[in-house]
Amino acid sequence: MRNFKKLKNFLLDVFFPKFCLGCGKEKTWLCQDCQALLEIQEENFCPVCGKVTFDFKTHDFCKRKTSLEGLFWAVDYNNPLVKKLILKFKYESFAKELAQPLAKVLISHFLLTGFFQGRALDNSQFVLVPIPLTKRRLKWRGFNQAEEISKEISKFSQLPVENFLIREKEREPQMKIQDLKKRKENIKGVFSCHLPEKVKGKKILLIDDVCTTRATLEEAAKVLKKAGAKQVWAAVIAFSSKT
């Protein structure tokens, strides 16, 4: 098995060589120098009003309606390098290895915010839940990018990854829809929760790659809350205020 993996990696390097998307350095999608240049957020934000909610012990949740307790995002999606990394990861089958450096960026954000040191994670009930793909899209892409990021975060945090959500309905990709109202309507009803008995009472950290309008994260959180989740937070690699 080990020899097969070495052969596979060798062939991928030969036929699909990796070059840093920032500087062009060989054998990596994101070199350490370029990663160090990324401006990683040091705070997390209310998913509705955008105010900082850094102190997990005392912060007040926004009074406006939301199913999320808080939103973590590591970098600005409108950074040209970030956009290149995300698009490569989402739409190219042989860029699965990007999960590791991208997850490292999100982990750095968690450490800067103090989330991994705070009371929020001091609980065995906390689990990582990736935003799912439909079966058709998963087959086409070959992997779920949110799940791959979750696995890397799990290695660091020791938090379990649980696929509590199922994406049952095929809809137009959210990135193609500009209008916020249409995005909310497009994503409505696409998720279902299986094994609700395991969700009940859990604190959940939803994982995805990009957030723009929060419509996908809100819909997923709503389904999990309905199934009995105690808290639902969300974390993404990149956030864009432009829809």
C-alpha positions as a Python dict, from the first residue, in 0.01 Angstrom:
ca = {
    (1, 'M'): (0, 0, 0),
    (2, 'R'): (282, 242, 89),
    (3, 'N'): (462, 167, -239),
    (4, 'F'): (138, 222, -433),
    (5, 'K'): (92, 561, -265),
    (6, 'K'): (450, 660, -352),
    (7, 'L'): (394, 556, -713),
    (8, 'K'): (67, 748, -728),
    (9, 'N'): (231, 1064, -589),
    (10, 'F'): (521, 1025, -831),
    (11, 'L'): (287, 998, -1131),
    (12, 'L'): (83, 1297, -1013),
    (13, 'D'): (401, 1503, -978),
    (14, 'V'): (507, 1402, -1330),
    (15, 'F'): (178, 1458, -1511),
    (16, 'F'): (23, 1722, -1282),
    (17, 'P'): (317, 1912, -1128),
    (18, 'K'): (244, 2151, -843),
    (19, 'F'): (355, 2514, -842),
    (20, 'C'): (285, 2769, -569),
    (21, 'L'): (-7, 2981, -683),
    (22, 'G'): (161, 3284, -531),
    (23, 'C'): (521, 3275, -649),
    (24, 'G'): (550, 2970, -876),
    (25, 'K'): (781, 2768, -650),
    (26, 'E'): (779, 2399, -744),
    (27, 'K'): (626, 2103, -554),
    (28, 'T'): (366, 2297, -354),
    (29, 'W'): (38, 2482, -414),
    (30, 'L'): (117, 2731, -136),
    (31, 'C'): (472, 2783, -14),
    (32, 'Q'): (549, 2893, 342),
    (33, 'D'): (666, 3237, 226),
    (34, 'C'): (339, 3311, 44),
    (35, 'Q'): (132, 3170, 330),
    (36, 'A'): (314, 3403, 570),
    (37, 'L'): (204, 3701, 357),
    (38, 'L'): (-168, 3623, 399),
    (39, 'E'): (-346, 3859, 639),
    (40, 'I'): (-518, 3622, 881),
    (41, 'Q'): (-802, 3766, 1089),
    (42, 'E'): (-740, 3785, 1464),
    (43, 'E'): (-1108, 3804, 1563),
    (44, 'N'): (-1434, 3626, 1495),
    (45, 'F'): (-1759, 3802, 1417),
    (46, 'C'): (-2131, 3793, 1480),
    (47, 'P'): (-2282, 3629, 1169),
    (48, 'V'): (-2551, 3898, 1145),
    (49, 'C'): (-2424, 4237, 1256),
    (50, 'G'): (-2053, 4180, 1192),
    (51, 'K'): (-1946, 4296, 1540),
    (52, 'V'): (-1648, 4125, 1701),
    (53, 'T'): (-1745, 3844, 1941),
    (54, 'F'): (-1395, 3765, 2067),
    (55, 'D'): (-1474, 3692, 2432),
    (56, 'F'): (-1655, 3358, 2422),
    (57, 'K'): (-1737, 3373, 2793),
    (58, 'T'): (-1921, 3704, 2796),
    (59, 'H'): (-2023, 3816, 2446),
    (60, 'D'): (-2388, 3886, 2374),
    (61, 'F'): (-2533, 3720, 2067),
    (62, 'C'): (-2693, 3952, 1815),
    (63, 'K'): (-3063, 4011, 1878),
    (64, 'R'): (-3148, 3977, 1510),
    (65, 'K'): (-3259, 3636, 1388),
    (66, 'T'): (-2980, 3390, 1315),
    (67, 'S'): (-2925, 3019, 1369),
    (68, 'L'): (-2549, 3066, 1410),
    (69, 'E'): (-2370, 3148, 1735),
    (70, 'G'): (-2072, 3299, 1554),
    (71, 'L'): (-1879, 3305, 1229),
    (72, 'F'): (-1506, 3241, 1187),
    (73, 'W'): (-1331, 3340, 865),
    (74, 'A'): (-956, 3340, 824),
    (75, 'V'): (-884, 3549, 514),
    (76, 'D'): (-1049, 3784, 265),
    (77, 'Y'): (-1171, 3600, -45),
    (78, 'N'): (-1105, 3910, -256),
    (79, 'N'): (-730, 3866, -204),
    (80, 'P'): (-614, 3743, -550),
    (81, 'L'): (-401, 3460, -406),
    (82, 'V'): (-683, 3341, -179),
    (83, 'K'): (-927, 3339, -470),
    (84, 'K'): (-683, 3136, -683),
    (85, 'L'): (-633, 2881, -404),
    (86, 'I'): (-1006, 2837, -338),
    (87, 'L'): (-1103, 2806, -705),
    (88, 'K'): (-822, 2555, -767),
    (89, 'F'): (-934, 2352, -466),
    (90, 'K'): (-1303, 2358, -558),
    (91, 'Y'): (-1286, 2285, -927),
    (92, 'E'): (-975, 2078, -1002),
    (93, 'S'): (-974, 1707, -918),
    (94, 'F'): (-598, 1683, -860),
    (95, 'A'): (-581, 1974, -614),
    (96, 'K'): (-712, 1775, -315),
    (97, 'E'): (-380, 1830, -136),
    (98, 'L'): (-472, 2197, -99),
    (99, 'A'): (-683, 2091, 200),
    (100, 'Q'): (-374, 2086, 420),
    (101, 'P'): (-238, 2439, 363),
    (102, 'L'): (-589, 2589, 357),
    (103, 'A'): (-681, 2416, 682),
    (104, 'K'): (-355, 2544, 830),
    (105, 'V'): (-468, 2899, 750),
    (106, 'L'): (-799, 2840, 932),
    (107, 'I'): (-623, 2677, 1228),
    (108, 'S'): (-395, 2982, 1253),
    (109, 'H'): (-709, 3196, 1269),
    (110, 'F'): (-853, 2978, 1549),
    (111, 'L'): (-531, 3015, 1748),
    (112, 'L'): (-524, 3394, 1700),
    (113, 'T'): (-885, 3429, 1818),
    (114, 'G'): (-824, 3206, 2119),
    (115, 'F'): (-1103, 2969, 2016),
    (116, 'F'): (-901, 2654, 2080),
    (117, 'Q'): (-799, 2788, 2421),
    (118, 'G'): (-1146, 2910, 2516),
    (119, 'R'): (-1434, 2739, 2689),
    (120, 'A'): (-1609, 2694, 2355),
    (121, 'L'): (-1404, 2382, 2276),
    (122, 'D'): (-1364, 2260, 2634),
    (123, 'N'): (-1645, 2013, 2584),
    (124, 'S'): (-1651, 1657, 2451),
    (125, 'Q'): (-1987, 1734, 2286),
    (126, 'F'): (-1826, 1959, 2022),
    (127, 'V'): (-1802, 1811, 1669),
    (128, 'L'): (-1695, 1926, 1320),
    (129, 'V'): (-1966, 1902, 1053),
    (130, 'P'): (-1871, 1972, 689),
    (131, 'I'): (-2120, 2124, 447),
    (132, 'P'): (-2208, 1831, 216),
    (133, 'L'): (-2219, 1802, -163),
    (134, 'T'): (-2484, 1619, -363),
    (135, 'K'): (-2389, 1267, -474),
    (136, 'R'): (-2361, 1382, -834),
    (137, 'R'): (-2130, 1671, -757),
    (138, 'L'): (-1922, 1457, -520),
    (139, 'K'): (-1876, 1199, -794),
    (140, 'W'): (-1776, 1467, -1044),
    (141, 'R'): (-1529, 1639, -810),
    (142, 'G'): (-1395, 1325, -643),
    (143, 'F'): (-1395, 1472, -292),
    (144, 'N'): (-1584, 1714, -70),
    (145, 'Q'): (-1356, 2010, -4),
    (146, 'A'): (-1533, 2097, 323),
    (147, 'E'): (-1486, 1742, 450),
    (148, 'E'): (-1115, 1742, 358),
    (149, 'I'): (-1065, 2067, 549),
    (150, 'S'): (-1256, 1920, 844),
    (151, 'K'): (-1027, 1615, 851),
    (152, 'E'): (-718, 1836, 869),
    (153, 'I'): (-869, 2045, 1151),
    (154, 'S'): (-960, 1723, 1331),
    (155, 'K'): (-597, 1608, 1322),
    (156, 'F'): (-498, 1925, 1505),
    (157, 'S'): (-790, 1964, 1745),
    (158, 'Q'): (-882, 1598, 1804),
    (159, 'L'): (-1245, 1695, 1751),
    (160, 'P'): (-1444, 1430, 1561),
    (161, 'V'): (-1579, 1484, 1209),
    (162, 'E'): (-1945, 1388, 1169),
    (163, 'N'): (-2141, 1390, 843),
    (164, 'F'): (-2473, 1470, 1009),
    (165, 'L'): (-2599, 1661, 704),
    (166, 'I'): (-2715, 1522, 371),
    (167, 'R'): (-2758, 1739, 63),
    (168, 'E'): (-3055, 1581, -110),
    (169, 'K'): (-3154, 1833, -376),
    (170, 'E'): (-2949, 1954, -672),
    (171, 'R'): (-2971, 2331, -714),
    (172, 'E'): (-2786, 2598, -907),
    (173, 'P'): (-2447, 2674, -742),
    (174, 'Q'): (-2479, 2963, -495),
    (175, 'M'): (-2177, 3140, -647),
    (176, 'K'): (-2374, 3193, -969),
    (177, 'I'): (-2657, 3376, -791),
    (178, 'Q'): (-2600, 3743, -708),
    (179, 'D'): (-2925, 3834, -531),
    (180, 'L'): (-2937, 3759, -156),
    (181, 'K'): (-3309, 3680, -154),
    (182, 'K'): (-3267, 3439, -446),
    (183, 'R'): (-2971, 3271, -273),
    (184, 'K'): (-3180, 3206, 37),
    (185, 'E'): (-3462, 3066, -173),
    (186, 'N'): (-3223, 2854, -380),
    (187, 'I'): (-3067, 2682, -75),
    (188, 'K'): (-3394, 2642, 118),
    (189, 'G'): (-3481, 2279, 194),
    (190, 'V'): (-3170, 2122, 37),
    (191, 'F'): (-3030, 1978, 362),
    (192, 'S'): (-3162, 1705, 586),
    (193, 'C'): (-3021, 1565, 907),
    (194, 'H'): (-2983, 1193, 956),
    (195, 'L'): (-2909, 1033, 1294),
    (196, 'P'): (-3083, 1320, 1479),
    (197, 'E'): (-3045, 1124, 1802),
    (198, 'K'): (-2667, 1185, 1777),
    (199, 'V'): (-2710, 1554, 1702),
    (200, 'K'): (-2921, 1630, 2008),
    (201, 'G'): (-2734, 1838, 2264),
    (202, 'K'): (-2420, 1872, 2051),
    (203, 'K'): (-2213, 2184, 1997),
    (204, 'I'): (-2136, 2195, 1625),
    (205, 'L'): (-1874, 2375, 1420),
    (206, 'L'): (-1991, 2388, 1057),
    (207, 'I'): (-1704, 2385, 808),
    (208, 'D'): (-1706, 2525, 453),
    (209, 'D'): (-1456, 2690, 218),
    (210, 'V'): (-1616, 3028, 135),
    (211, 'C'): (-1893, 3245, 279),
    (212, 'T'): (-2055, 3540, 105),
    (213, 'T'): (-2416, 3583, 218),
    (214, 'R'): (-2427, 3313, 492),
    (215, 'A'): (-2734, 3160, 322),
    (216, 'T'): (-2585, 2809, 301),
    (217, 'L'): (-2448, 2817, 657),
    (218, 'E'): (-2774, 2956, 797),
    (219, 'E'): (-2981, 2688, 625),
    (220, 'A'): (-2752, 2411, 750),
    (221, 'A'): (-2755, 2554, 1103),
    (222, 'K'): (-3133, 2577, 1100),
    (223, 'V'): (-3163, 2206, 1011),
    (224, 'L'): (-2915, 2108, 1285),
    (225, 'K'): (-3090, 2325, 1545),
    (226, 'K'): (-3422, 2167, 1450),
    (227, 'A'): (-3263, 1825, 1505),
    (228, 'G'): (-3166, 1930, 1858),
    (229, 'A'): (-2815, 2078, 1831),
    (230, 'K'): (-2732, 2294, 2133),
    (231, 'Q'): (-2509, 2541, 1947),
    (232, 'V'): (-2403, 2583, 1585),
    (233, 'W'): (-2097, 2788, 1495),
    (234, 'A'): (-1953, 2824, 1144),
    (235, 'A'): (-1598, 2846, 1014),
    (236, 'V'): (-1476, 2912, 659),
    (237, 'I'): (-1140, 2970, 498),
    (238, 'A'): (-1246, 3290, 326),
    (239, 'F'): (-1520, 3550, 346),
    (240, 'S'): (-1634, 3787, 73),
    (241, 'S'): (-1864, 4081, 123),
    (242, 'K'): (-1913, 4097, -253),
    (243, 'T'): (-2195, 3882, -386),
}
